[in-house]
Amino acid sequence: MNAKARTARQTLRQRAINFRAARKARRAVASGTPQTARTHLVAAGIDTSLAKRFSGAFSTRVTPTATTTAPIKLRGRVRKSVAVKLYDLATFAARLAVYRPKDRAAAARFERAAHQLAA
């Protein structure tokens, strides 16, 4: 019984995390400012773990609309600034229309997101 309850709590927690991330991403994209590939993917309906996994490959060979630097925290107390590529909605939509990962399940999700964004 405890295992079922633990699994149910974990599922609800993950749903809440994905819902909050999607709402935040949709607001960011709706602002009209260029956003990262991961933010665009989450706003398009890809869940956060897949967006994190495929955002690097998604943005290869695509010219960014803008670039900025963002601080990240590495292990310990080390902080570093890294370059971040930002894309506008038109660039993102064009890339989403043609990008498909090799993983069939992920490719199906990307295809659904592309159809929803085009509609």
Contacts in CASP RR format, 6 or more apart in sequence:
PFRMAT RR
TARGET T0000
AUTHOR 0000-0000-0000
METHOD contacts of the structure
MODEL  1
MNAKARTARQTLRQRAINFRAARKARRAVASGTPQTARTHLVAAGIDTSL
AKRFSGAFSTRVTPTATTTAPIKLRGRVRKSVAVKLYDLATFAARLAVYR
PKDRAAAARFERAAHQLAA
17 48 0 8 1.000
18 47 0 8 1.000
18 48 0 8 1.000
21 42 0 8 1.000
21 48 0 8 1.000
22 42 0 8 1.000
22 43 0 8 1.000
22 45 0 8 1.000
25 35 0 8 1.000
25 39 0 8 1.000
25 40 0 8 1.000
25 42 0 8 1.000
25 43 0 8 1.000
26 43 0 8 1.000
28 35 0 8 1.000
28 39 0 8 1.000
28 43 0 8 1.000
29 35 0 8 1.000
29 39 0 8 1.000
29 40 0 8 1.000
29 43 0 8 1.000
29 89 0 8 1.000
32 88 0 8 1.000
32 89 0 8 1.000
33 86 0 8 1.000
34 64 0 8 1.000
34 65 0 8 1.000
34 66 0 8 1.000
34 86 0 8 1.000
34 87 0 8 1.000
34 88 0 8 1.000
35 43 0 8 1.000
35 86 0 8 1.000
35 87 0 8 1.000
35 92 0 8 1.000
36 55 0 8 1.000
36 84 0 8 1.000
36 85 0 8 1.000
36 86 0 8 1.000
36 87 0 8 1.000
37 55 0 8 1.000
37 56 0 8 1.000
37 58 0 8 1.000
37 59 0 8 1.000
37 85 0 8 1.000
37 87 0 8 1.000
37 92 0 8 1.000
38 51 0 8 1.000
38 52 0 8 1.000
38 55 0 8 1.000
40 87 0 8 1.000
40 89 0 8 1.000
40 92 0 8 1.000
40 96 0 8 1.000
41 50 0 8 1.000
41 51 0 8 1.000
41 54 0 8 1.000
41 55 0 8 1.000
41 58 0 8 1.000
41 113 0 8 1.000
42 48 0 8 1.000
42 51 0 8 1.000
44 92 0 8 1.000
44 96 0 8 1.000
44 113 0 8 1.000
44 114 0 8 1.000
44 116 0 8 1.000
44 117 0 8 1.000
45 109 0 8 1.000
45 113 0 8 1.000
45 116 0 8 1.000
46 54 0 8 1.000
46 109 0 8 1.000
46 110 0 8 1.000
46 113 0 8 1.000
47 109 0 8 1.000
50 106 0 8 1.000
50 109 0 8 1.000
53 106 0 8 1.000
54 101 0 8 1.000
54 106 0 8 1.000
54 110 0 8 1.000
57 101 0 8 1.000
58 95 0 8 1.000
58 96 0 8 1.000
58 99 0 8 1.000
59 85 0 8 1.000
59 87 0 8 1.000
59 95 0 8 1.000
62 87 0 8 1.000
62 91 0 8 1.000
62 95 0 8 1.000
63 91 0 8 1.000
64 85 0 8 1.000
64 86 0 8 1.000
64 87 0 8 1.000
64 91 0 8 1.000
65 86 0 8 1.000
65 87 0 8 1.000
65 88 0 8 1.000
65 91 0 8 1.000
66 86 0 8 1.000
67 83 0 8 1.000
67 84 0 8 1.000
67 85 0 8 1.000
67 86 0 8 1.000
68 83 0 8 1.000
68 84 0 8 1.000
68 86 0 8 1.000
69 81 0 8 1.000
69 82 0 8 1.000
69 83 0 8 1.000
69 84 0 8 1.000
70 81 0 8 1.000
70 82 0 8 1.000
70 84 0 8 1.000
71 79 0 8 1.000
71 80 0 8 1.000
71 81 0 8 1.000
72 79 0 8 1.000
72 80 0 8 1.000
72 81 0 8 1.000
72 82 0 8 1.000
73 79 0 8 1.000
74 80 0 8 1.000
87 95 0 8 1.000
93 117 0 8 1.000
93 118 0 8 1.000
96 110 0 8 1.000
96 113 0 8 1.000
96 114 0 8 1.000
96 117 0 8 1.000
97 114 0 8 1.000
97 118 0 8 1.000
99 110 0 8 1.000
100 107 0 8 1.000
100 110 0 8 1.000
100 111 0 8 1.000
101 107 0 8 1.000
101 110 0 8 1.000
END
